[in-house]
C-alpha cells in the first residue's frame, strides 16, 4: 500500500523518502500493537471502574445501614435516658416515703414507750393501792 502511494506520488512535488517507506510497515505494526494494548488496558480500566463503582455502591449501602442503626441507637438512648430520669424520680419518691415511714415508726415507738410507761405507772399504783387496801382490811378485821 505504501509502495503504491510512493509510486503515485513520484510525479508530485512532495515525495516520501524510501527509508520512511521502508519503516512505515514496522511503525504501523507497532502502532497497531500499541493501540491493541491500549484497548486491552482500556477494557481493564472499564472493568476496574465497574468493580470500583460496585464497591462504592456497596459501601454507600453499608454507610446508609450504619447511619440508620446509629439513628435507631440514638432514639433508643434518648428513650433510656427518659426511663432513667423517671426511675430516678421514683427512687427519690420511694426514698422520701421510706424516710416518712421511718419517722412514723419512730413516733409510734415513742408513743408505745410512753403508753407502756404510763401503764407501768398505773400497774404500780394499782399494786400499791391494793397493798394499802389490803393492810387497811387487815386492820379493820383486827379491830
Backbone bond lengths (Angstrom), bond angles and torsions (degrees), N, CA, C in turn:
res aa  C-N    CA-C-N  psi(-1)  N-CA   C-N-CA  omega(-1)  CA-C   N-CA-C  phi
1 X - - - 1.440 - - 1.537 109.94 -
2 X 1.312 114.49 -47.62 1.471 117.07 -178.88 1.530 111.46 -68.24
3 X 1.344 116.49 -33.08 1.458 119.60 179.70 1.523 110.12 -67.60
4 X 1.336 116.81 -37.92 1.464 118.62 178.76 1.523 109.52 -67.70
5 X 1.305 117.62 -35.30 1.468 120.72 176.58 1.519 109.95 -64.52
6 X 1.332 114.90 -38.89 1.461 119.23 -179.72 1.523 109.77 -68.09
7 X 1.325 116.86 -38.13 1.458 120.19 178.73 1.511 110.83 -67.67
8 X 1.315 117.78 -37.74 1.460 122.05 -179.88 1.524 111.03 -72.95
9 X 1.285 116.45 -27.53 1.449 118.99 -176.28 1.521 112.59 -90.88
10 X 1.312 118.13 1.92 1.454 119.62 -177.05 1.520 111.55 -66.48
11 X 1.311 117.84 -28.05 1.451 119.34 178.29 1.509 112.52 -86.53
12 X 1.270 116.82 -12.33 1.464 118.69 -177.75 1.502 109.85 -84.09
13 X 1.306 114.56 168.37 1.449 119.34 -176.56 1.517 111.59 -74.83
14 X 1.321 118.01 -27.61 1.466 120.25 -179.79 1.512 107.62 -100.26
15 X 1.290 117.27 116.73 1.460 119.90 179.24 1.522 109.29 -112.53
16 X 1.344 115.91 148.10 1.468 121.21 179.79 1.524 106.76 -94.82
17 X 1.295 118.45 125.37 1.467 120.50 -179.52 1.537 110.69 -61.89
18 X 1.307 115.78 149.63 1.470 122.43 -177.54 1.530 111.50 -62.55
19 X 1.292 116.87 -37.24 1.479 120.25 -179.77 1.524 110.29 -62.68
20 X 1.344 117.44 -40.73 1.464 122.06 178.60 1.515 109.39 -65.07
21 X 1.341 116.08 -42.12 1.457 119.79 179.21 1.525 110.99 -63.34
22 X 1.300 116.27 -36.25 1.457 120.83 179.90 1.535 110.55 -68.44
23 X 1.331 118.37 -35.02 1.478 122.19 -177.14 1.538 112.69 -84.76
24 X 1.314 116.44 -19.26 1.466 119.34 -175.75 1.532 114.00 -57.48
25 X 1.330 121.68 -44.31 1.479 119.35 178.24 1.521 112.58 -60.39
26 X 1.321 118.02 -39.17 1.472 121.33 178.92 1.519 110.21 -66.89
27 X 1.325 114.56 -44.48 1.468 118.98 179.15 1.521 109.59 -63.31
28 X 1.324 116.55 -41.26 1.464 120.42 -179.62 1.530 110.52 -64.06
29 X 1.342 117.73 -45.75 1.475 120.74 177.39 1.532 110.66 -59.27
30 X 1.332 114.98 -43.49 1.468 119.60 179.43 1.522 110.31 -63.53
31 X 1.324 116.83 -42.87 1.466 120.35 178.49 1.533 111.10 -64.36
32 X 1.331 116.29 -41.71 1.472 120.18 179.07 1.525 109.97 -63.75
33 X 1.340 116.14 -42.67 1.471 120.34 177.78 1.525 109.96 -62.87
34 X 1.329 116.21 -43.07 1.472 121.16 179.92 1.531 110.48 -63.71
35 X 1.322 116.88 -43.65 1.466 120.88 178.60 1.525 109.60 -63.67
36 X 1.327 117.52 -38.78 1.472 121.09 176.80 1.522 111.28 -62.06
37 X 1.327 115.77 -44.26 1.471 119.68 177.33 1.526 110.80 -64.21
38 X 1.336 116.11 -40.14 1.463 119.27 176.92 1.526 111.21 -61.83
39 X 1.337 116.39 -40.32 1.461 119.71 178.20 1.526 110.94 -64.89
40 X 1.347 116.44 -41.62 1.468 120.24 178.19 1.532 109.96 -63.83
41 X 1.330 116.05 -44.28 1.472 119.80 177.86 1.523 110.44 -62.93
42 X 1.330 115.41 -39.37 1.457 119.95 179.08 1.540 110.26 -63.40
43 X 1.327 116.28 -41.40 1.475 120.07 177.47 1.527 110.15 -63.28
44 X 1.333 116.12 -43.31 1.464 119.31 177.80 1.523 110.84 -62.49
45 X 1.331 116.02 -40.24 1.464 119.50 178.41 1.532 110.94 -63.43
46 X 1.341 116.12 -41.04 1.462 119.69 177.66 1.532 110.79 -62.66
47 X 1.341 116.10 -41.85 1.468 119.21 178.65 1.526 110.28 -66.60
48 X 1.316 116.69 -42.29 1.467 120.35 178.26 1.525 110.28 -63.12
49 X 1.320 115.27 -41.01 1.463 119.70 179.14 1.528 110.30 -63.62
50 X 1.335 116.95 -41.11 1.471 120.58 178.47 1.531 110.39 -63.50
51 X 1.345 116.38 -43.01 1.472 119.58 177.46 1.527 110.90 -64.07
52 X 1.342 115.62 -40.17 1.460 120.58 178.70 1.530 110.48 -63.25
53 X 1.329 116.23 -42.70 1.463 119.75 178.35 1.525 110.64 -63.44
54 X 1.330 116.64 -42.20 1.468 120.27 178.56 1.528 110.43 -63.14
55 X 1.329 116.24 -42.59 1.466 120.00 178.24 1.522 110.44 -64.40
56 X 1.332 116.18 -40.37 1.465 120.12 179.02 1.528 110.44 -64.62
57 X 1.321 117.54 -42.40 1.462 120.82 177.51 1.524 110.88 -62.94
58 X 1.333 114.98 -39.96 1.473 119.50 177.17 1.523 110.27 -62.49
59 X 1.325 116.69 -44.63 1.463 120.76 178.67 1.522 111.28 -63.78
60 X 1.324 116.90 -39.13 1.461 119.98 178.55 1.526 110.55 -65.72
61 X 1.331 116.58 -39.22 1.468 120.07 177.22 1.526 110.02 -64.08
62 X 1.337 116.68 -42.99 1.466 120.28 177.26 1.520 110.85 -63.47
63 X 1.339 116.23 -40.09 1.462 120.41 178.53 1.527 110.18 -62.05
64 X 1.350 116.87 -43.97 1.471 119.98 177.81 1.526 110.59 -62.43
65 X 1.333 116.32 -40.85 1.462 120.36 178.75 1.533 110.59 -63.43
66 X 1.322 116.17 -43.68 1.475 120.60 -179.95 1.525 110.05 -65.60
67 X 1.337 116.48 -42.38 1.463 119.26 178.54 1.527 111.08 -62.68
68 X 1.333 116.88 -39.80 1.465 120.38 177.60 1.527 109.99 -64.71
69 X 1.323 116.56 -40.60 1.477 120.52 179.01 1.531 110.03 -65.49
70 X 1.333 116.63 -41.37 1.470 120.47 178.17 1.521 109.84 -61.82
71 X 1.328 116.12 -43.97 1.462 120.29 178.32 1.524 110.54 -60.67
72 X 1.317 115.83 -43.81 1.465 120.62 178.59 1.530 110.50 -62.08
73 X 1.319 116.47 -43.80 1.468 120.36 179.65 1.528 111.42 -66.21
74 X 1.343 116.90 -36.42 1.464 119.35 177.71 1.525 110.30 -65.29
75 X 1.339 116.48 -41.21 1.462 120.16 177.42 1.525 110.28 -63.12
76 X 1.325 115.86 -44.01 1.463 120.34 178.67 1.528 110.55 -63.75
77 X 1.323 116.70 -39.05 1.458 121.36 178.47 1.524 110.52 -62.55
78 X 1.335 116.91 -43.87 1.471 120.59 177.95 1.528 110.27 -61.51
79 X 1.324 115.74 -41.86 1.461 120.02 178.38 1.527 110.41 -62.47
80 X 1.329 116.32 -42.12 1.467 120.26 178.53 1.525 111.40 -65.13
81 X 1.340 116.52 -37.91 1.466 119.60 177.48 1.532 109.94 -63.15
82 X 1.345 116.59 -43.10 1.473 120.10 178.47 1.524 110.39 -61.81
83 X 1.334 115.77 -44.82 1.463 120.34 179.08 1.522 110.67 -62.54
84 X 1.324 116.61 -41.91 1.470 120.74 178.80 1.523 110.24 -60.86
85 X 1.337 116.30 -43.88 1.455 120.20 -179.00 1.539 109.97 -63.77
86 X 1.337 116.98 -42.70 1.464 120.48 178.55 1.526 110.66 -62.77
87 X 1.330 115.98 -41.83 1.470 119.75 178.98 1.529 111.10 -65.55
88 X 1.327 116.68 -37.29 1.467 119.25 177.40 1.524 110.63 -64.31
89 X 1.345 117.21 -40.42 1.466 120.09 176.25 1.526 110.02 -62.18
90 X 1.339 116.22 -44.65 1.472 119.85 179.17 1.528 110.03 -63.13
91 X 1.327 116.98 -40.07 1.458 121.07 179.42 1.530 110.03 -60.90
92 X 1.329 116.16 -45.38 1.472 119.43 -179.77 1.530 110.47 -66.54
93 X 1.331 117.47 -37.10 1.464 120.38 176.52 1.524 110.76 -63.50
94 X 1.317 116.30 -44.71 1.468 120.78 179.53 1.521 110.04 -64.81
95 X 1.318 116.90 -41.93 1.467 121.02 178.97 1.533 110.01 -61.69
96 X 1.345 116.07 -42.04 1.461 120.33 177.64 1.536 109.80 -63.95
97 X 1.336 116.61 -43.47 1.460 120.69 179.02 1.526 111.11 -62.11
98 X 1.324 116.74 -40.07 1.470 120.25 178.07 1.522 109.82 -62.97
99 X 1.338 116.55 -41.62 1.470 120.01 177.63 1.520 110.95 -60.99
100 X 1.337 117.18 -41.63 1.466 120.71 178.22 1.521 110.83 -65.15
101 X 1.337 116.96 -42.33 1.468 120.45 178.46 1.526 109.93 -63.00
102 X 1.332 117.52 -42.41 1.468 120.61 179.32 1.529 110.84 -63.06
103 X 1.346 116.63 -41.52 1.474 119.32 177.96 1.535 110.22 -65.66
104 X 1.339 116.56 -42.33 1.469 119.83 178.10 1.520 110.44 -61.92
105 X 1.327 115.98 -41.97 1.459 120.03 179.12 1.536 110.34 -62.01
106 X 1.338 115.79 -44.19 1.466 119.44 179.30 1.532 110.24 -62.18
107 X 1.346 117.53 -40.85 1.471 120.64 178.06 1.524 111.26 -64.37
108 X 1.335 116.19 -44.21 1.475 120.37 179.52 1.517 109.87 -63.38
109 X 1.329 117.05 -41.40 1.465 120.68 179.55 1.535 110.00 -64.14
110 X 1.346 115.19 -42.27 1.465 118.55 178.54 1.530 110.21 -63.45
111 X 1.335 116.72 -42.43 1.467 119.91 177.55 1.522 110.71 -63.40
112 X 1.330 116.73 -39.60 1.465 121.17 178.07 1.530 110.23 -61.48
113 X 1.353 114.91 -45.25 1.466 119.03 179.41 1.526 110.96 -62.24
114 X 1.354 116.75 -40.77 1.472 120.53 178.57 1.524 109.78 -64.19
115 X 1.338 116.86 -46.32 1.472 120.71 179.34 1.523 111.21 -63.47
116 X 1.306 117.51 -38.13 1.473 121.21 178.57 1.522 109.76 -65.25
117 X 1.355 115.52 -42.19 1.461 119.21 178.66 1.532 109.87 -63.96
118 X 1.323 116.27 -42.32 1.472 119.40 178.66 1.529 110.33 -64.00
119 X 1.334 116.70 -41.04 1.468 120.55 178.15 1.512 110.54 -63.35
120 X 1.334 116.59 -41.64 1.456 119.98 178.20 1.532 110.42 -62.33
121 X 1.349 116.11 -40.02 1.476 119.30 177.39 1.522 110.67 -63.44
122 X 1.310 115.26 -42.42 1.473 119.32 179.85 1.514 109.66 -63.90
123 X 1.328 117.74 -43.70 1.466 121.28 179.04 1.524 110.06 -62.75
124 X 1.334 115.24 -42.89 1.459 119.81 179.86 1.526 110.16 -64.11
125 X 1.319 115.43 -41.73 1.469 119.81 177.83 1.517 110.82 -65.64
126 X 1.298 117.62 -40.01 1.462 121.08 179.62 1.511 110.00 -67.12
127 X 1.292 117.41 -38.00 1.462 120.98 179.98 1.516 109.58 -67.46
128 X 1.328 114.66 -43.89 1.457 116.84 179.90 1.522 110.30 -69.60
129 X 1.321 119.15 -34.97 1.470 121.61 176.05 1.518 110.12 -64.96
130 X 1.298 117.62 -40.33 1.465 118.70 -179.92 1.518 110.17 -70.91
131 X 1.320 116.61 -30.70 1.471 119.65 175.97 1.508 109.68 -68.65
132 X 1.323 117.07 -38.82 1.462 121.12 178.09 1.521 108.38 -68.82
133 X 1.287 116.78 -43.79 1.468 119.96 179.95 1.515 110.28 -65.52
134 X 1.289 116.67 -39.14 1.474 119.47 179.44 1.510 111.61 -64.06
135 X 1.321 119.55 -39.76 1.463 121.31 179.81 1.524 110.40 -72.96
136 X 1.335 118.79 -31.92 1.470 119.55 176.90 1.516 109.84 -71.59
137 X 1.294 118.62 -32.86 1.466 120.53 177.10 1.504 109.24 -67.08
138 X 1.355 115.42 -38.59 1.455 119.20 178.95 1.509 109.00 -64.25
139 X 1.330 117.35 -40.91 1.450 120.11 -179.69 1.524 109.60 -66.17
140 X 1.291 117.22 -38.72 1.460 120.02 -179.33 1.523 109.01 -66.92
141 X 1.197 120.35 -36.39 1.445 123.29 -178.82 1.526 109.58 -71.74
142 X 1.299 115.52 -35.91 1.442 119.16 -178.30 1.509 109.61 -73.60
143 X 1.185 122.14 -24.79 1.444 125.09 -177.69 1.454 108.65 -80.32
